[in-house]
Amino acid sequence: MYNIYKIDTDRKRYLPLLLLADEQESMIDRYLDRGEMFVLEENGHAVTVCVTVVLDNGCCEVKNLATVPEFQGRGYGRAMLDFVCAQYRGRCTAVCVGTGDSPLTVPFYEKCGFVRSHRIPNFFTDNYDHPIFEAGVRLTDMVYLKKEL
């Protein structure tokens, strides 16, 4: 059984987990204190983390969603996204997420009911100080997906 908690203080203690989804700390620093942070715990251990920011357009953006590798594939990421959608329903019109065009992450979000919205060309090459690879693919563009609430 798991529980999801809102984290209001000492968010950096989850940095190792946050770095699983966004591997450059300076990028995490840009959003970590701007929004809300939630942690899914199982048996007292942080398994999944999520940071969200409400945008001016009424969309809640998932800035970071990560699950400890040995717990991936057990539904925790989906549970967190369901929780986030429930949290923002009535306050926001949609939940959006930007991610690399990866064969791992894009299909995950699509299975969770998100649809492709738009892309930002060269986001990863312009904003990160090193090349980022996922599933053997070098990430260049940021792909945005959206789920209406």
Disulfide bonds with the S-S distance in Angstrom:
none
